[in-house]
Protein backbone atom coordinates (compact mmCIF):
# COMPACT_ATOMS: atom_id res chain seq x y z
CA UNK A 1 0.00 0.00 0.00
CA UNK A 2 1.27 3.50 -0.83
CA UNK A 3 -0.03 7.05 -0.69
CA UNK A 4 -2.07 8.09 -3.72
CA UNK A 5 -0.97 11.14 -5.69
CA UNK A 6 -3.54 12.49 -8.20
CA UNK A 7 -0.64 13.79 -10.29
CA UNK A 8 0.40 10.16 -10.92
CA UNK A 9 -2.62 9.84 -13.23
CA UNK A 10 -2.30 10.25 -16.99
CA UNK A 11 -4.31 13.33 -17.98
CA UNK A 12 -4.98 14.35 -21.60
CA UNK A 13 -3.62 17.52 -23.24
CA UNK A 14 -6.36 19.57 -21.52
CA UNK A 15 -5.34 18.19 -18.12
CA UNK A 16 -8.44 15.97 -17.90
CA UNK A 17 -9.14 12.29 -17.30
CA UNK A 18 -12.40 10.41 -18.05
CA UNK A 19 -14.31 9.40 -14.94
CA UNK A 20 -17.07 6.79 -15.04
CA UNK A 21 -19.69 6.72 -12.28
CA UNK A 22 -21.22 3.33 -11.51
CA UNK A 23 -23.87 2.53 -8.91
CA UNK A 24 -22.11 0.74 -6.05
CA UNK A 25 -25.03 -1.65 -5.43
CA UNK A 26 -26.57 -2.39 -8.84
CA UNK A 27 -23.35 -1.84 -10.85
CA UNK A 28 -25.39 0.14 -13.39
CA UNK A 29 -23.18 2.57 -15.33
CA UNK A 30 -24.62 5.99 -14.58
CA UNK A 31 -22.54 8.53 -16.42
CA UNK A 32 -19.14 9.61 -17.71
CA UNK A 33 -17.63 13.03 -17.10
CA UNK A 34 -14.20 14.61 -16.79
CA UNK A 35 -11.94 15.35 -13.84
CA UNK A 36 -8.73 17.27 -13.45
CA UNK A 37 -6.22 16.69 -10.64
CA UNK A 38 -7.99 19.17 -8.33
CA UNK A 39 -11.40 17.52 -8.92
CA UNK A 40 -9.84 14.15 -8.02
CA UNK A 41 -8.41 15.62 -4.82
CA UNK A 42 -11.69 17.29 -3.87
CA UNK A 43 -13.62 14.08 -4.48
CA UNK A 44 -11.28 12.06 -2.30
CA UNK A 45 -11.23 14.70 0.46
CA UNK A 46 -15.00 15.32 0.64
CA UNK A 47 -16.56 12.03 -0.49
CA UNK A 48 -18.81 14.06 -2.81
CA UNK A 49 -18.00 13.42 -6.47
CA UNK A 50 -16.62 16.56 -8.11
CA UNK A 51 -16.13 16.86 -11.87
CA UNK A 52 -14.62 19.50 -14.13
CA UNK A 53 -17.23 21.07 -16.41
CA UNK A 54 -15.63 21.74 -19.78
CA UNK A 55 -18.51 23.97 -20.91
CA UNK A 56 -18.50 26.13 -17.77
CA UNK A 57 -14.75 25.82 -17.10
CA UNK A 58 -15.58 25.29 -13.43
CA UNK A 59 -15.81 22.58 -10.80
CA UNK A 60 -19.12 20.74 -10.70
CA UNK A 61 -20.05 19.00 -7.46
CA UNK A 62 -22.62 16.43 -8.57
CA UNK A 63 -25.96 17.28 -6.96
CA UNK A 64 -24.95 20.72 -5.69
CA UNK A 65 -27.85 22.39 -7.49
CA UNK A 66 -30.05 19.43 -8.49
CA UNK A 67 -29.94 17.46 -5.24
CA UNK A 68 -28.98 14.34 -7.26
CA UNK A 69 -25.88 13.68 -5.20
CA UNK A 70 -23.17 11.12 -5.83
CA UNK A 71 -21.53 9.90 -2.63
CA UNK A 72 -18.20 8.20 -3.25
CA UNK A 73 -18.04 4.55 -2.13
CA UNK A 74 -14.90 3.44 -3.97
CA UNK A 75 -12.40 5.24 -6.23
CA UNK A 76 -10.60 3.05 -8.76
CA UNK A 77 -7.82 3.67 -11.27
CA UNK A 78 -7.43 1.54 -14.41
CA UNK A 79 -4.24 -0.31 -15.33
CA UNK A 80 -2.97 2.47 -17.63
CA UNK A 81 -3.84 5.17 -15.05
CA UNK A 82 -5.76 7.08 -17.75
CA UNK A 83 -9.36 6.38 -16.72
CA UNK A 84 -11.22 6.41 -13.42
CA UNK A 85 -14.11 4.32 -12.12
CA UNK A 86 -16.06 5.63 -9.17
CA UNK A 87 -18.53 3.42 -7.37
CA UNK A 88 -21.13 5.77 -5.96
CA UNK A 89 -24.32 5.94 -3.96
CA UNK A 90 -26.58 7.86 -6.34
CA UNK A 91 -29.47 9.95 -5.02
CA UNK A 92 -32.06 10.58 -7.75
CA UNK A 93 -31.17 10.73 -11.42
CA UNK A 94 -27.60 10.84 -12.67
CA UNK A 95 -28.42 12.28 -16.10
CA UNK A 96 -29.22 15.93 -16.74
CA UNK A 97 -32.27 14.69 -18.70
CA UNK A 98 -33.77 13.40 -15.45
CA UNK A 99 -33.09 9.75 -16.21
CA UNK A 100 -31.38 7.36 -13.80
CA UNK A 101 -28.46 6.91 -16.21
CA UNK A 102 -27.07 8.81 -19.18
CA UNK A 103 -26.94 5.51 -21.09
CA UNK A 104 -30.66 5.20 -21.85
CA UNK A 105 -30.46 4.78 -25.64
CA UNK A 106 -29.87 1.36 -27.19
CA UNK A 107 -28.91 0.97 -30.84
CA UNK A 108 -29.94 -2.39 -32.27
CA UNK A 109 -30.25 -3.29 -35.95
CA UNK A 110 -29.64 0.33 -36.95
CA UNK A 111 -32.50 1.68 -34.82
CA UNK A 112 -32.43 3.68 -31.61
CA UNK A 113 -34.58 2.53 -28.73
CA UNK A 114 -35.17 4.65 -25.63
CA UNK A 115 -34.83 2.31 -22.66
CA UNK A 116 -36.21 4.60 -19.94
CA UNK A 117 -38.11 7.82 -19.43
CA UNK A 118 -37.15 10.58 -17.01
CA UNK A 119 -37.68 9.85 -13.31
CA UNK A 120 -40.61 11.57 -11.64
N, C-alpha and C positions, 0 to 999 in steps of 0.2 A: 504494500500500500504506500502511496506517495501523495503529496499535496498536489491538488489540481491547479493548473495555471491556465486561465482562458486564452492567454496568448500562445499556448502550445497548439491551439486549433489552427486548421488551415482555412483561412478566410479568402474570399475571392478578391478581385481587383478593387471592388468597392468597400472592402473590409467587412463583408457579410458572409454568413454561413446559413444554409438552409436548416430549418428546425421543424420537425414533424411532431405534432401533438397527437397522442393516442390515449384513449380512455384507459385508465389503469385497471378497471374491472372487466369491461367488455372487450377490450383490445381493439375497439373500433377506431379507425384512423379518422381524426376529427378535422385537422387542417394542416397546412404548411405555411410558414411565414419565415421571415428573416431575422437574424440576430447579429449584432456586432459584439465585440468583446465586452463592452460595458453592459449590454442587455443580458449577456450570459452571467456576468457578475451580479447584477441586480436580481436576476431570477434565483440564483443560488443563495444570495443573502436573505431575500424576503420570502421565498417560497411561493410568490405570485409570479406567474409567467409574464415576462416582459420581452416584447419584440421591438425591432426597429422598423418603423413605417417608412418605406421608401418614398411614398407619395407625399407624406407630411414632413419628412426629414426630422422625425422626432420619435422619442420612446413611446411605446404603446403598451401599457399594462392591461393585459386582457381582462375585460370586465369592468374597467375603471369607470366608464360611462354607461355601459349597457347592463351591468350587473351579472353578465355571463362570465363568471370568474373561472380561471384555470388555476387550481392549486397544484403545485408540483409534488409528485409522489416519488418519481425517480428520474434522474438526468443521465442520459447515456450518450456516449460518443462512439461513432462507427470506427471500423478498423483503419480507415485512411485519415481519420480525424478531420474530415471535411463535411460531415453531416451530423446533426443532432437528433435524438429521439427523446421526447419528454413524455413520460407517463404522467397523466394528470387526472385530477378529480374535476370534472367539468360540471359547472352549474349552468343550467339552461342551454341555449344553442351555442355552438362554436362558430357557425357561419354568419357573416353579416346579413345574409338573406333570411335569417331567422330559422334556418334548418339546423338539426343536430350536428351535421357534418357538412363540410364544404364539398365532399365527394358524393353528391346525390344524383349525378347523371351517369347512366350506364350507356355505353355504345355497343350495340350488338347487331351484327348483320347490316352495318351501315346506317342504322337508325339510333337516335337518341331516345332514351327512356328516363323520365324523371322518377326516381325511386322513392322520394318523400316530399311532402309539402312542408311549409314552414310550421314551426311549433306554435301552439296557441299561447 
